[in-house]
Amino acid sequence: MTSYNLFFTDTRGAVLHRLAIHGESDDEVMAQLPEYDDGHDIEIWDGERLVAIYRSGKKRP
């Protein structure tokens, strides 16, 4: 099991907060992202490797 860091970012790309989650693969973690969608984009990192940037499907207030 791998530990991934999710970095929630604002419209300028500044990090608002970080959440550590675990997953067996990049695909498994990516499949979990909609449950964390709070209206901010999420950078997914595996150590120093950027896995992906999840673009939020929700409108921010």
mmCIF file of the N, C-alpha and C atoms, coordinates in Angstrom:
data_MODEL
# 
_entry.id   MODEL 
# 
loop_
_atom_site.group_PDB 
_atom_site.id 
_atom_site.type_symbol 
_atom_site.label_atom_id 
_atom_site.label_alt_id 
_atom_site.label_comp_id 
_atom_site.label_asym_id 
_atom_site.label_entity_id 
_atom_site.label_seq_id 
_atom_site.pdbx_PDB_ins_code 
_atom_site.Cartn_x 
_atom_site.Cartn_y 
_atom_site.Cartn_z 
_atom_site.occupancy 
_atom_site.B_iso_or_equiv 
_atom_site.pdbx_formal_charge 
_atom_site.auth_seq_id 
_atom_site.auth_comp_id 
_atom_site.auth_asym_id 
_atom_site.auth_atom_id 
_atom_site.pdbx_PDB_model_num 
ATOM 1   N N  . MET A 1 1  ? 0.851   -1.174 0.000   1.00 0.00 ? 1  MET A N  1 
ATOM 2   C CA . MET A 1 1  ? 0.000   0.000  0.000   1.00 0.00 ? 1  MET A CA 1 
ATOM 3   C C  . MET A 1 1  ? 0.899   1.239  0.000   1.00 0.00 ? 1  MET A C  1 
ATOM 4   N N  . THR A 1 2  ? 0.559   2.189  -0.825  1.00 0.00 ? 2  THR A N  1 
ATOM 5   C CA . THR A 1 2  ? 1.337   3.411  -0.976  1.00 0.00 ? 2  THR A CA 1 
ATOM 6   C C  . THR A 1 2  ? 0.606   4.575  -0.324  1.00 0.00 ? 2  THR A C  1 
ATOM 7   N N  . SER A 1 3  ? 1.360   5.479  0.267   1.00 0.00 ? 3  SER A N  1 
ATOM 8   C CA . SER A 1 3  ? 0.795   6.687  0.854   1.00 0.00 ? 3  SER A CA 1 
ATOM 9   C C  . SER A 1 3  ? 0.865   7.813  -0.182  1.00 0.00 ? 3  SER A C  1 
ATOM 10  N N  . TYR A 1 4  ? -0.246  8.458  -0.411  1.00 0.00 ? 4  TYR A N  1 
ATOM 11  C CA . TYR A 1 4  ? -0.355  9.579  -1.347  1.00 0.00 ? 4  TYR A CA 1 
ATOM 12  C C  . TYR A 1 4  ? -0.732  10.832 -0.574  1.00 0.00 ? 4  TYR A C  1 
ATOM 13  N N  . ASN A 1 5  ? -0.272  11.981 -1.044  1.00 0.00 ? 5  ASN A N  1 
ATOM 14  C CA . ASN A 1 5  ? -0.659  13.258 -0.476  1.00 0.00 ? 5  ASN A CA 1 
ATOM 15  C C  . ASN A 1 5  ? -1.571  13.976 -1.455  1.00 0.00 ? 5  ASN A C  1 
ATOM 16  N N  . LEU A 1 6  ? -2.686  14.445 -0.947  1.00 0.00 ? 6  LEU A N  1 
ATOM 17  C CA . LEU A 1 6  ? -3.613  15.266 -1.733  1.00 0.00 ? 6  LEU A CA 1 
ATOM 18  C C  . LEU A 1 6  ? -3.439  16.707 -1.263  1.00 0.00 ? 6  LEU A C  1 
ATOM 19  N N  . PHE A 1 7  ? -3.114  17.588 -2.201  1.00 0.00 ? 7  PHE A N  1 
ATOM 20  C CA . PHE A 1 7  ? -2.969  19.006 -1.892  1.00 0.00 ? 7  PHE A CA 1 
ATOM 21  C C  . PHE A 1 7  ? -4.127  19.756 -2.546  1.00 0.00 ? 7  PHE A C  1 
ATOM 22  N N  . PHE A 1 8  ? -4.960  20.355 -1.730  1.00 0.00 ? 8  PHE A N  1 
ATOM 23  C CA . PHE A 1 8  ? -6.115  21.111 -2.194  1.00 0.00 ? 8  PHE A CA 1 
ATOM 24  C C  . PHE A 1 8  ? -5.650  22.538 -2.460  1.00 0.00 ? 8  PHE A C  1 
ATOM 25  N N  . THR A 1 9  ? -5.925  23.048 -3.669  1.00 0.00 ? 9  THR A N  1 
ATOM 26  C CA . THR A 1 9  ? -5.394  24.343 -4.075  1.00 0.00 ? 9  THR A CA 1 
ATOM 27  C C  . THR A 1 9  ? -6.501  25.341 -4.406  1.00 0.00 ? 9  THR A C  1 
ATOM 28  N N  . ASP A 1 10 ? -6.161  26.626 -4.236  1.00 0.00 ? 10 ASP A N  1 
ATOM 29  C CA . ASP A 1 10 ? -7.111  27.678 -4.594  1.00 0.00 ? 10 ASP A CA 1 
ATOM 30  C C  . ASP A 1 10 ? -6.933  28.037 -6.068  1.00 0.00 ? 10 ASP A C  1 
ATOM 31  N N  . THR A 1 11 ? -7.625  29.069 -6.513  1.00 0.00 ? 11 THR A N  1 
ATOM 32  C CA . THR A 1 11 ? -7.594  29.437 -7.934  1.00 0.00 ? 11 THR A CA 1 
ATOM 33  C C  . THR A 1 11 ? -6.220  29.911 -8.399  1.00 0.00 ? 11 THR A C  1 
ATOM 34  N N  . ARG A 1 12 ? -5.362  30.339 -7.474  1.00 0.00 ? 12 ARG A N  1 
ATOM 35  C CA . ARG A 1 12 ? -4.002  30.772 -7.818  1.00 0.00 ? 12 ARG A CA 1 
ATOM 36  C C  . ARG A 1 12 ? -2.999  29.634 -7.735  1.00 0.00 ? 12 ARG A C  1 
ATOM 37  N N  . GLY A 1 13 ? -3.443  28.452 -7.265  1.00 0.00 ? 13 GLY A N  1 
ATOM 38  C CA . GLY A 1 13 ? -2.551  27.316 -7.124  1.00 0.00 ? 13 GLY A CA 1 
ATOM 39  C C  . GLY A 1 13 ? -1.913  27.199 -5.756  1.00 0.00 ? 13 GLY A C  1 
ATOM 40  N N  . ALA A 1 14 ? -2.286  28.103 -4.826  1.00 0.00 ? 14 ALA A N  1 
ATOM 41  C CA . ALA A 1 14 ? -1.746  28.029 -3.468  1.00 0.00 ? 14 ALA A CA 1 
ATOM 42  C C  . ALA A 1 14 ? -2.400  26.872 -2.722  1.00 0.00 ? 14 ALA A C  1 
ATOM 43  N N  . VAL A 1 15 ? -1.602  26.170 -1.938  1.00 0.00 ? 15 VAL A N  1 
ATOM 44  C CA . VAL A 1 15 ? -2.101  25.021 -1.189  1.00 0.00 ? 15 VAL A CA 1 
ATOM 45  C C  . VAL A 1 15 ? -2.917  25.495 0.008   1.00 0.00 ? 15 VAL A C  1 
ATOM 46  N N  . LEU A 1 16 ? -4.137  24.978 0.103   1.00 0.00 ? 16 LEU A N  1 
ATOM 47  C CA . LEU A 1 16 ? -5.029  25.307 1.213   1.00 0.00 ? 16 LEU A CA 1 
ATOM 48  C C  . LEU A 1 16 ? -4.870  24.313 2.360   1.00 0.00 ? 16 LEU A C  1 
ATOM 49  N N  . HIS A 1 17 ? -4.794  23.039 2.018   1.00 0.00 ? 17 HIS A N  1 
ATOM 50  C CA . HIS A 1 17 ? -4.544  22.005 3.019   1.00 0.00 ? 17 HIS A CA 1 
ATOM 51  C C  . HIS A 1 17 ? -4.107  20.721 2.342   1.00 0.00 ? 17 HIS A C  1 
ATOM 52  N N  . ARG A 1 18 ? -3.589  19.801 3.159   1.00 0.00 ? 18 ARG A N  1 
ATOM 53  C CA . ARG A 1 18 ? -3.067  18.527 2.676   1.00 0.00 ? 18 ARG A CA 1 
ATOM 54  C C  . ARG A 1 18 ? -3.788  17.399 3.387   1.00 0.00 ? 18 ARG A C  1 
ATOM 55  N N  . LEU A 1 19 ? -4.003  16.312 2.659   1.00 0.00 ? 19 LEU A N  1 
ATOM 56  C CA . LEU A 1 19 ? -4.607  15.111 3.217   1.00 0.00 ? 19 LEU A CA 1 
ATOM 57  C C  . LEU A 1 19 ? -3.808  13.916 2.729   1.00 0.00 ? 19 LEU A C  1 
ATOM 58  N N  . ALA A 1 20 ? -3.405  13.036 3.653   1.00 0.00 ? 20 ALA A N  1 
ATOM 59  C CA . ALA A 1 20 ? -2.691  11.812 3.287   1.00 0.00 ? 20 ALA A CA 1 
ATOM 60  C C  . ALA A 1 20 ? -3.700  10.677 3.191   1.00 0.00 ? 20 ALA A C  1 
ATOM 61  N N  . ILE A 1 21 ? -3.638  9.922  2.087   1.00 0.00 ? 21 ILE A N  1 
ATOM 62  C CA . ILE A 1 21 ? -4.491  8.750  1.919   1.00 0.00 ? 21 ILE A CA 1 
ATOM 63  C C  . ILE A 1 21 ? -3.631  7.596  1.435   1.00 0.00 ? 21 ILE A C  1 
ATOM 64  N N  . HIS A 1 22 ? -4.163  6.385  1.489   1.00 0.00 ? 22 HIS A N  1 
ATOM 65  C CA . HIS A 1 22 ? -3.434  5.195  1.059   1.00 0.00 ? 22 HIS A CA 1 
ATOM 66  C C  . HIS A 1 22 ? -4.166  4.534  -0.093  1.00 0.00 ? 22 HIS A C  1 
ATOM 67  N N  . GLY A 1 23 ? -3.407  3.907  -0.960  1.00 0.00 ? 23 GLY A N  1 
ATOM 68  C CA . GLY A 1 23 ? -3.999  3.192  -2.074  1.00 0.00 ? 23 GLY A CA 1 
ATOM 69  C C  . GLY A 1 23 ? -3.028  2.176  -2.639  1.00 0.00 ? 23 GLY A C  1 
ATOM 70  N N  . GLU A 1 24 ? -3.575  1.179  -3.329  1.00 0.00 ? 24 GLU A N  1 
ATOM 71  C CA . GLU A 1 24 ? -2.763  0.139  -3.958  1.00 0.00 ? 24 GLU A CA 1 
ATOM 72  C C  . GLU A 1 24 ? -2.128  0.610  -5.256  1.00 0.00 ? 24 GLU A C  1 
ATOM 73  N N  . SER A 1 25 ? -2.762  1.609  -5.910  1.00 0.00 ? 25 SER A N  1 
ATOM 74  C CA . SER A 1 25 ? -2.252  2.087  -7.199  1.00 0.00 ? 25 SER A CA 1 
ATOM 75  C C  . SER A 1 25 ? -2.736  3.506  -7.450  1.00 0.00 ? 25 SER A C  1 
ATOM 76  N N  . ASP A 1 26 ? -2.136  4.148  -8.449  1.00 0.00 ? 26 ASP A N  1 
ATOM 77  C CA . ASP A 1 26 ? -2.580  5.485  -8.850  1.00 0.00 ? 26 ASP A CA 1 
ATOM 78  C C  . ASP A 1 26 ? -4.054  5.452  -9.249  1.00 0.00 ? 26 ASP A C  1 
ATOM 79  N N  . ASP A 1 27 ? -4.439  4.428  -10.012 1.00 0.00 ? 27 ASP A N  1 
ATOM 80  C CA . ASP A 1 27 ? -5.818  4.333  -10.486 1.00 0.00 ? 27 ASP A CA 1 
ATOM 81  C C  . ASP A 1 27 ? -6.807  4.214  -9.325  1.00 0.00 ? 27 ASP A C  1 
ATOM 82  N N  . GLU A 1 28 ? -6.449  3.449  -8.295  1.00 0.00 ? 28 GLU A N  1 
ATOM 83  C CA . GLU A 1 28 ? -7.329  3.311  -7.136  1.00 0.00 ? 28 GLU A CA 1 
ATOM 84  C C  . GLU A 1 28 ? -7.519  4.652  -6.430  1.00 0.00 ? 28 GLU A C  1 
ATOM 85  N N  . VAL A 1 29 ? -6.436  5.391  -6.276  1.00 0.00 ? 29 VAL A N  1 
ATOM 86  C CA . VAL A 1 29 ? -6.515  6.702  -5.631  1.00 0.00 ? 29 VAL A CA 1 
ATOM 87  C C  . VAL A 1 29 ? -7.337  7.663  -6.487  1.00 0.00 ? 29 VAL A C  1 
ATOM 88  N N  . MET A 1 30 ? -7.112  7.656  -7.788  1.00 0.00 ? 30 MET A N  1 
ATOM 89  C CA . MET A 1 30 ? -7.869  8.537  -8.678  1.00 0.00 ? 30 MET A CA 1 
ATOM 90  C C  . MET A 1 30 ? -9.371  8.249  -8.601  1.00 0.00 ? 30 MET A C  1 
ATOM 91  N N  . ALA A 1 31 ? -9.734  7.000  -8.451  1.00 0.00 ? 31 ALA A N  1 
ATOM 92  C CA . ALA A 1 31 ? -11.141 6.625  -8.364  1.00 0.00 ? 31 ALA A CA 1 
ATOM 93  C C  . ALA A 1 31 ? -11.788 7.150  -7.074  1.00 0.00 ? 31 ALA A C  1 
ATOM 94  N N  . GLN A 1 32 ? -10.987 7.402  -6.043  1.00 0.00 ? 32 GLN A N  1 
ATOM 95  C CA . GLN A 1 32 ? -11.498 7.893  -4.768  1.00 0.00 ? 32 GLN A CA 1 
ATOM 96  C C  . GLN A 1 32 ? -11.710 9.412  -4.754  1.00 0.00 ? 32 GLN A C  1 
ATOM 97  N N  . LEU A 1 33 ? -11.118 10.120 -5.691  1.00 0.00 ? 33 LEU A N  1 
ATOM 98  C CA . LEU A 1 33 ? -11.095 11.584 -5.627  1.00 0.00 ? 33 LEU A CA 1 
ATOM 99  C C  . LEU A 1 33 ? -12.462 12.261 -5.599  1.00 0.00 ? 33 LEU A C  1 
ATOM 100 N N  . PRO A 1 34 ? -13.479 11.773 -6.309  1.00 0.00 ? 34 PRO A N  1 
ATOM 101 C CA . PRO A 1 34 ? -14.770 12.470 -6.227  1.00 0.00 ? 34 PRO A CA 1 
ATOM 102 C C  . PRO A 1 34 ? -15.318 12.603 -4.805  1.00 0.00 ? 34 PRO A C  1 
ATOM 103 N N  . GLU A 1 35 ? -14.998 11.680 -3.914  1.00 0.00 ? 35 GLU A N  1 
ATOM 104 C CA . GLU A 1 35 ? -15.488 11.798 -2.539  1.00 0.00 ? 35 GLU A CA 1 
ATOM 105 C C  . GLU A 1 35 ? -14.774 12.905 -1.767  1.00 0.00 ? 35 GLU A C  1 
ATOM 106 N N  . TYR A 1 36 ? -13.619 13.341 -2.243  1.00 0.00 ? 36 TYR A N  1 
ATOM 107 C CA . TYR A 1 36 ? -12.880 14.431 -1.601  1.00 0.00 ? 36 TYR A CA 1 
ATOM 108 C C  . TYR A 1 36 ? -13.114 15.781 -2.286  1.00 0.00 ? 36 TYR A C  1 
ATOM 109 N N  . ASP A 1 37 ? -13.886 15.794 -3.352  1.00 0.00 ? 37 ASP A N  1 
ATOM 110 C CA . ASP A 1 37 ? -14.117 17.015 -4.136  1.00 0.00 ? 37 ASP A CA 1 
ATOM 111 C C  . ASP A 1 37 ? -14.911 18.022 -3.311  1.00 0.00 ? 37 ASP A C  1 
ATOM 112 N N  . ASP A 1 38 ? -14.215 19.071 -2.869  1.00 0.00 ? 38 ASP A N  1 
ATOM 113 C CA . ASP A 1 38 ? -14.845 20.123 -2.067  1.00 0.00 ? 38 ASP A CA 1 
ATOM 114 C C  . ASP A 1 38 ? -14.942 21.439 -2.828  1.00 0.00 ? 38 ASP A C  1 
ATOM 115 N N  . GLY A 1 39 ? -14.742 21.375 -4.137  1.00 0.00 ? 39 GLY A N  1 
ATOM 116 C CA . GLY A 1 39 ? -14.797 22.584 -4.952  1.00 0.00 ? 39 GLY A CA 1 
ATOM 117 C C  . GLY A 1 39 ? -13.424 23.138 -5.289  1.00 0.00 ? 39 GLY A C  1 
ATOM 118 N N  . HIS A 1 40 ? -12.379 22.524 -4.779  1.00 0.00 ? 40 HIS A N  1 
ATOM 119 C CA . HIS A 1 40 ? -11.012 22.946 -5.073  1.00 0.00 ? 40 HIS A CA 1 
ATOM 120 C C  . HIS A 1 40 ? -10.322 21.877 -5.914  1.00 0.00 ? 40 HIS A C  1 
ATOM 121 N N  . ASP A 1 41 ? -9.383  22.325 -6.737  1.00 0.00 ? 41 ASP A N  1 
ATOM 122 C CA . ASP A 1 41 ? -8.575  21.365 -7.477  1.00 0.00 ? 41 ASP A CA 1 
ATOM 123 C C  . ASP A 1 41 ? -7.668  20.630 -6.496  1.00 0.00 ? 41 ASP A C  1 
ATOM 124 N N  . ILE A 1 42 ? -7.272  19.415 -6.863  1.00 0.00 ? 42 ILE A N  1 
ATOM 125 C CA . ILE A 1 42 ? -6.456  18.585 -5.977  1.00 0.00 ? 42 ILE A CA 1 
ATOM 126 C C  . ILE A 1 42 ? -5.239  18.076 -6.755  1.00 0.00 ? 42 ILE A C  1 
ATOM 127 N N  . GLU A 1 43 ? -4.050  18.347 -6.206  1.00 0.00 ? 43 GLU A N  1 
ATOM 128 C CA . GLU A 1 43 ? -2.822  17.764 -6.746  1.00 0.00 ? 43 GLU A CA 1 
ATOM 129 C C  . GLU A 1 43 ? -2.582  16.461 -5.996  1.00 0.00 ? 43 GLU A C  1 
ATOM 130 N N  . ILE A 1 44 ? -2.324  15.383 -6.724  1.00 0.00 ? 44 ILE A N  1 
ATOM 131 C CA . ILE A 1 44 ? -2.083  14.080 -6.128  1.00 0.00 ? 44 ILE A CA 1 
ATOM 132 C C  . ILE A 1 44 ? -0.593  13.768 -6.278  1.00 0.00 ? 44 ILE A C  1 
ATOM 133 N N  . TRP A 1 45 ? 0.069   13.520 -5.149  1.00 0.00 ? 45 TRP A N  1 
ATOM 134 C CA . TRP A 1 45 ? 1.499   13.265 -5.137  1.00 0.00 ? 45 TRP A CA 1 
ATOM 135 C C  . TRP A 1 45 ? 1.799   11.932 -4.483  1.00 0.00 ? 45 TRP A C  1 
ATOM 136 N N  . ASP A 1 46 ? 2.730   11.208 -5.074  1.00 0.00 ? 46 ASP A N  1 
ATOM 137 C CA . ASP A 1 46 ? 3.305   9.987  -4.507  1.00 0.00 ? 46 ASP A CA 1 
ATOM 138 C C  . ASP A 1 46 ? 4.759   10.330 -4.228  1.00 0.00 ? 46 ASP A C  1 
ATOM 139 N N  . GLY A 1 47 ? 5.057   10.745 -3.010  1.00 0.00 ? 47 GLY A N  1 
ATOM 140 C CA . GLY A 1 47 ? 6.400   11.234 -2.689  1.00 0.00 ? 47 GLY A CA 1 
ATOM 141 C C  . GLY A 1 47 ? 6.686   12.497 -3.480  1.00 0.00 ? 47 GLY A C  1 
ATOM 142 N N  . GLU A 1 48 ? 7.746   12.468 -4.277  1.00 0.00 ? 48 GLU A N  1 
ATOM 143 C CA . GLU A 1 48 ? 8.114   13.623 -5.099  1.00 0.00 ? 48 GLU A CA 1 
ATOM 144 C C  . GLU A 1 48 ? 7.546   13.538 -6.513  1.00 0.00 ? 48 GLU A C  1 
ATOM 145 N N  . ARG A 1 49 ? 6.728   12.526 -6.769  1.00 0.00 ? 49 ARG A N  1 
ATOM 146 C CA . ARG A 1 49 ? 6.155   12.319 -8.115  1.00 0.00 ? 49 ARG A CA 1 
ATOM 147 C C  . ARG A 1 49 ? 4.729   12.864 -8.173  1.00 0.00 ? 49 ARG A C  1 
ATOM 148 N N  . LEU A 1 50 ? 4.511   13.821 -9.072  1.00 0.00 ? 50 LEU A N  1 
ATOM 149 C CA . LEU A 1 50 ? 3.159   14.322 -9.309  1.00 0.00 ? 50 LEU A CA 1 
ATOM 150 C C  . LEU A 1 50 ? 2.406   13.281 -10.121 1.00 0.00 ? 50 LEU A C  1 
ATOM 151 N N  . VAL A 1 51 ? 1.346   12.747 -9.547  1.00 0.00 ? 51 VAL A N  1 
ATOM 152 C CA . VAL A 1 51 ? 0.550   11.712 -10.208 1.00 0.00 ? 51 VAL A CA 1 
ATOM 153 C C  . VAL A 1 51 ? -0.423  12.357 -11.185 1.00 0.00 ? 51 VAL A C  1 
ATOM 154 N N  . ALA A 1 52 ? -1.161  13.362 -10.704 1.00 0.00 ? 52 ALA A N  1 
ATOM 155 C CA . ALA A 1 52 ? -2.181  14.003 -11.538 1.00 0.00 ? 52 ALA A CA 1 
ATOM 156 C C  . ALA A 1 52 ? -2.690  15.250 -10.829 1.00 0.00 ? 52 ALA A C  1 
ATOM 157 N N  . ILE A 1 53 ? -3.420  16.050 -11.584 1.00 0.00 ? 53 ILE A N  1 
ATOM 158 C CA . ILE A 1 53 ? -4.160  17.172 -11.004 1.00 0.00 ? 53 ILE A CA 1 
ATOM 159 C C  . ILE A 1 53 ? -5.630  16.927 -11.307 1.00 0.00 ? 53 ILE A C  1 
ATOM 160 N N  . TYR A 1 54 ? -6.394  16.803 -10.244 1.00 0.00 ? 54 TYR A N  1 
ATOM 161 C CA . TYR A 1 54 ? -7.843  16.570 -10.361 1.00 0.00 ? 54 TYR A CA 1 
ATOM 162 C C  . TYR A 1 54 ? -8.534  17.925 -10.390 1.00 0.00 ? 54 TYR A C  1 
ATOM 163 N N  . ARG A 1 55 ? -9.262  18.181 -11.437 1.00 0.00 ? 55 ARG A N  1 
ATOM 164 C CA . ARG A 1 55 ? -9.993  19.450 -11.564 1.00 0.00 ? 55 ARG A CA 1 
ATOM 165 C C  . ARG A 1 55 ? -11.392 19.259 -10.984 1.00 0.00 ? 55 ARG A C  1 
ATOM 166 N N  . SER A 1 56 ? -11.720 20.087 -10.036 1.00 0.00 ? 56 SER A N  1 
ATOM 167 C CA . SER A 1 56 ? -13.011 19.970 -9.354  1.00 0.00 ? 56 SER A CA 1 
ATOM 168 C C  . SER A 1 56 ? -14.164 20.184 -10.317 1.00 0.00 ? 56 SER A C  1 
ATOM 169 N N  . GLY A 1 57 ? -15.197 19.391 -10.132 1.00 0.00 ? 57 GLY A N  1 
ATOM 170 C CA . GLY A 1 57 ? -16.403 19.534 -10.929 1.00 0.00 ? 57 GLY A CA 1 
ATOM 171 C C  . GLY A 1 57 ? -17.451 20.380 -10.248 1.00 0.00 ? 57 GLY A C  1 
ATOM 172 N N  . LYS A 1 58 ? -17.120 20.873 -9.037  1.00 0.00 ? 58 LYS A N  1 
ATOM 173 C CA . LYS A 1 58 ? -18.067 21.680 -8.260  1.00 0.00 ? 58 LYS A CA 1 
ATOM 174 C C  . LYS A 1 58 ? -17.708 23.145 -8.369  1.00 0.00 ? 58 LYS A C  1 
ATOM 175 N N  . LYS A 1 59 ? -18.736 23.974 -8.303  1.00 0.00 ? 59 LYS A N  1 
ATOM 176 C CA . LYS A 1 59 ? -18.523 25.419 -8.287  1.00 0.00 ? 59 LYS A CA 1 
ATOM 177 C C  . LYS A 1 59 ? -18.175 25.864 -6.885  1.00 0.00 ? 59 LYS A C  1 
ATOM 178 N N  . ARG A 1 60 ? -17.185 26.739 -6.789  1.00 0.00 ? 60 ARG A N  1 
ATOM 179 C CA . ARG A 1 60 ? -16.825 27.313 -5.489  1.00 0.00 ? 60 ARG A CA 1 
ATOM 180 C C  . ARG A 1 60 ? -17.702 28.511 -5.216  1.00 0.00 ? 60 ARG A C  1 
ATOM 181 N N  . PRO A 1 61 ? -18.056 28.710 -3.957  1.00 0.00 ? 61 PRO A N  1 
ATOM 182 C CA . PRO A 1 61 ? -18.878 29.906 -3.629  1.00 0.00 ? 61 PRO A CA 1 
ATOM 183 C C  . PRO A 1 61 ? -18.121 31.192 -3.847  1.00 0.00 ? 61 PRO A C  1 
# 
